[in-house]
């Protein structure tokens, strides 16, 4: 499978996870058993829509196609332009803070949030395109994360996503090998790595629902390890069943499903994505512009 095909699988499966997860986020699983209903409450059907997970990824992908080597300041300019044009929705607090301060003239290296409240998954959710341009080093990836998140776990979460995708591109991970075993030696000692160790120590045949009990929130120490574990289940569960299990687990369902989708989609490629999910994605607002950026990127990717 070619690199442009794997890029398409990454972006499309990530968008599927995002749209499906966002449509199902915060929907009740059923009637509240503590409430007496005079008649059955109306059932809310999930509505697929793309959120900041896909929007930020697409902006990043478009920026990577603009020149030979993307600088953090240039990516920051692209992000601010998309924000000013109203093309970013549902932004997390750290990303929103950074973009507002960039608009006001702040420097890209100083506007990102610091401290415990900066340990969100906003950097990890948009980092995947960098995996397809191998010239970008860890130090450079750190700077691209720093635009919005100046916190070590936020960076390591993004790094783990890039390393997982690059493991597919290099042939290290074909779906048969334990993905976490490949990643662990490459990650610095952080809380995120500790969570991955915790998942590794679980019994064989541990389910997605079991791992979800460790946390499925927007905290990067919850979301990225959970997404990595789930992506590794796709070879035997399939993408549809895996995404359904992620969404059923609750929490930050759009980001968790998007991250897992990006990694698994790189492995599967576009031709192995479920046709019914691709058809649903094609009906979502923003799909046409996503495809337009993706086609340009496929011509530029190494």
C-alpha positions in Angstrom: 0.0 0.0 0.0 1.4 3.4 -0.9 2.0 6.3 1.5 -0.7 8.5 -0.1 -3.2 5.6 0.3 -2.3 5.2 4.0 -2.7 9.0 4.4 -6.2 8.8 3.0 -7.0 5.9 5.4 -5.7 7.9 8.3 -7.7 11.1 7.5 -10.9 9.3 6.5 -11.1 6.9 9.4 -10.2 9.7 11.8 -13.0 11.8 10.4 -15.4 8.8 10.7 -14.5 8.4 14.3 -14.9 12.1 15.0 -18.3 12.4 13.3 -19.7 9.2 14.8 -18.3 10.0 18.2 -19.5 13.6 18.2 -23.0 12.6 17.2 -23.2 10.1 20.1 -21.4 12.2 22.8 -23.6 12.9 25.9 -26.6 10.9 24.5 -28.3 8.9 27.2 -28.0 5.1 26.9 -31.6 4.8 27.9 -34.4 6.2 30.2 -33.2 7.4 33.6 -34.2 4.6 36.0 -34.6 7.2 38.8 -37.3 9.1 36.9 -41.0 8.1 36.4 -42.1 8.9 32.9 -45.8 9.4 32.0 -44.8 8.2 28.5 -41.6 6.9 27.0 -39.1 9.8 26.5 -38.3 10.6 22.9 -35.2 8.8 21.6 -32.5 11.2 20.3 -30.8 9.8 17.2 -27.1 10.6 16.8 -26.3 13.2 14.2 -22.9 12.9 12.6 -20.8 16.1 12.4 -17.2 17.0 12.1 -15.6 18.8 15.1 -12.3 20.4 16.0 -10.6 17.0 15.9 -11.0 16.8 12.1 -11.0 20.5 11.5 -7.6 21.0 13.2 -6.2 18.0 11.5 -7.2 19.2 8.1 -5.8 22.7 8.7 -2.5 21.0 9.7 -2.5 18.9 6.6 -3.2 21.9 4.4 -0.3 23.8 6.1 2.1 20.9 5.5 1.4 21.2 1.7 2.4 24.8 1.5 6.2 24.6 1.5 9.3 22.4 1.9 9.5 22.7 5.7 6.7 24.0 7.9 7.6 26.3 10.7 5.6 26.6 14.0 4.9 30.3 13.2 3.4 29.3 9.8 1.2 26.6 11.3 0.1 29.1 13.9 -0.9 31.5 11.1 -3.0 28.8 9.4 -4.7 27.9 12.7 -5.6 31.6 13.4 -6.9 32.1 9.9 -9.2 29.1 10.2 -10.3 30.3 13.6 -11.0 33.8 12.3 -13.0 32.3 9.4 -15.2 30.3 11.7 -13.9 27.0 10.5 -13.1 25.6 13.9 -15.9 24.6 16.3 -16.0 23.2 19.8 -12.4 24.1 20.7 -10.9 23.1 24.0 -9.9 25.7 26.5 -6.2 25.5 25.8 -6.5 25.7 22.1 -9.0 28.5 22.3 -6.8 30.5 24.7 -3.8 30.1 22.3 -5.7 31.2 19.2 -7.2 34.2 20.9 -3.8 35.3 22.1 -2.2 34.7 18.7 -4.9 36.9 17.2 -3.9 39.6 19.7 -0.2 39.4 18.5 1.2 36.8 20.9 4.2 34.7 19.9 3.5 31.1 19.1 6.0 29.9 21.7 4.3 31.8 24.5 0.5 31.5 24.0 0.1 27.8 24.8 -1.4 26.9 28.1 0.9 25.6 30.9 0.4 23.5 34.0 -2.0 20.7 34.9 -4.9 22.3 32.9 -2.8 22.1 29.8 -2.7 18.3 29.8 -5.5 18.0 27.3 -5.6 16.1 24.0 -5.7 19.1 21.7 -2.2 18.7 20.4 -2.6 14.9 19.9 -5.8 15.3 18.0 -4.2 17.4 15.2 -0.7 15.9 15.0 -1.3 12.8 12.8 -0.4 14.5 9.4 3.2 15.1 10.6 3.7 11.3 10.8 3.7 11.2 7.0 6.5 13.8 6.6 9.4 11.9 8.2 11.8 14.9 8.1 10.1 16.4 11.2 12.0 15.5 14.3 10.8 15.1 17.9 12.1 18.6 18.8 10.0 20.1 15.9 7.0 18.1 16.9 7.4 19.5 20.4 7.3 23.0 19.1 4.2 22.3 17.0 2.5 21.0 20.1 3.7 24.0 22.1 1.6 26.4 20.1 -1.4 25.3 22.1 -0.1 23.0 24.9 3.1 23.7 26.9 2.8 20.6 29.0 4.9 17.4 28.8 2.1 14.8 28.7 0.3 16.7 26.0 3.4 16.5 23.9 4.1 12.9 24.7 0.5 12.0 23.8 1.0 13.7 20.4 4.4 11.9 20.0 2.8 8.5 20.7 0.2 9.1 17.9 3.0 10.0 15.4 5.1 7.0 16.5 2.2 4.6 16.1 1.4 5.9 12.6 5.1 5.8 11.6 5.3 2.2 12.9 2.7 1.3 10.3 4.5 3.3 7.5 7.8 1.6 8.3 6.3 -1.9 8.5 7.1 -2.3 12.2 3.4 -2.7 13.0 1.3 -4.8 10.6 -1.5 -5.4 13.1 -0.1 -8.7 14.3 2.5 -7.2 16.7 1.7 -5.7 20.1 1.5 -2.0 19.3 2.2 -0.8 22.9 5.3 -3.0 23.1 6.6 -1.1 20.1 5.9 2.3 21.5 6.9 2.0 25.1 10.7 2.1 24.6 10.4 5.3 22.5 8.4 7.3 25.0 9.9 9.4 27.9 9.0 8.7 31.5 5.7 10.5 32.0 2.2 9.9 33.5 1.1 9.0 30.0 3.7 6.3 29.7 2.7 5.1 33.2 -0.8 4.6 31.9 0.4 2.6 29.0 2.4 0.4 31.4 -0.8 -0.1 33.4 -2.7 -1.2 30.3 0.2 -3.5 29.3 -0.1 -5.2 32.7 -3.8 -6.1 32.2 -4.6 -9.7 31.4 -4.7 -11.0 27.8 -8.0 -10.5 26.0 -8.8 -7.4 28.0 -11.8 -5.7 26.4 -12.2 -2.1 25.3 -14.8 -1.7 28.1 -12.3 -3.0 30.7 -9.6 -0.5 29.6 -12.2 2.3 29.5 -12.6 2.0 33.3 -9.1 3.6 33.6 -10.5 6.8 32.0 -11.9 8.1 28.7 -11.9 11.8 29.4 -10.3 14.6 27.4 -7.3 14.4 29.8 -4.5 13.2 27.5 -3.3 10.5 29.9 -6.8 9.0 29.5 -7.5 9.6 25.9 -4.3 8.7 24.0 -3.5 5.4 25.8 -7.2 4.4 25.5 -7.1 5.2 21.7 -3.9 3.4 21.2 -5.2 0.3 22.9 -8.4 0.5 20.8 -6.6 1.0 17.5 -4.7 -2.2 18.2 -8.0 -4.1 18.5 -9.1 -3.2 14.9 -7.3 -6.2 13.2 -9.5 -8.7 15.0 -12.6 -6.6 15.9 -12.9 -4.5 12.7 -13.2 -0.8 12.5 -17.0 -0.6 13.0 -17.1 -2.7 16.1 -14.0 -1.0 17.6 -15.5 2.5 17.1 -18.9 1.4 18.5 -17.1 0.1 21.6 -15.2 3.3 22.0 -18.4 5.4 21.8 -20.3 3.0 24.1 -17.5 3.6 26.7 -18.5 7.3 26.9 -16.2 10.2 27.9 -14.6 12.2 25.1 -16.0 10.0 22.4 -15.3 12.1 19.4 -11.6 12.5 20.1 -11.1 9.0 21.4 -12.7 7.5 18.3 -10.9 10.0 16.0 -7.5 9.2 17.4 -8.1 5.4 17.2 -9.5 5.9 13.7 -6.4 7.8 12.5 -4.1 5.1 13.6 -6.2 2.2 12.5 -7.1 3.9 9.2 -3.4 4.2 8.4 -3.1 0.4 8.8 -6.2 -0.4 6.9 -6.0 2.1 4.0 -9.1 3.7 2.4 -10.1 0.6 0.4 -10.6 -1.5 3.6 -12.8 1.1 5.4 -16.4 0.0 5.9 -18.4 1.3 2.9 -21.4 2.1 5.0 -19.3 4.4 7.3 -17.7 6.1 4.3 -21.2 6.8 2.8 -22.3 8.3 6.1 -19.2 10.5 6.2 -19.8 11.7 2.7 -23.1 13.2 3.8 -21.5 15.3 6.6 -21.0 19.0 6.3 -17.3 19.8 5.6 -16.7 16.5 3.8 -16.1 18.1 0.4 -13.4 20.5 1.8 -11.8 17.6 3.6 -11.5 15.6 0.4 -10.1 18.7 -1.5 -7.3 19.1 1.1 -6.6 15.4 1.2 -6.2 15.1 -2.6 -3.7 17.9 -2.6 -1.8 16.3 0.3 -1.7 12.9 -1.4 0.2 14.6 -4.3 2.7 16.2 -1.8 3.3 13.5 0.7 6.7 11.7 0.4 
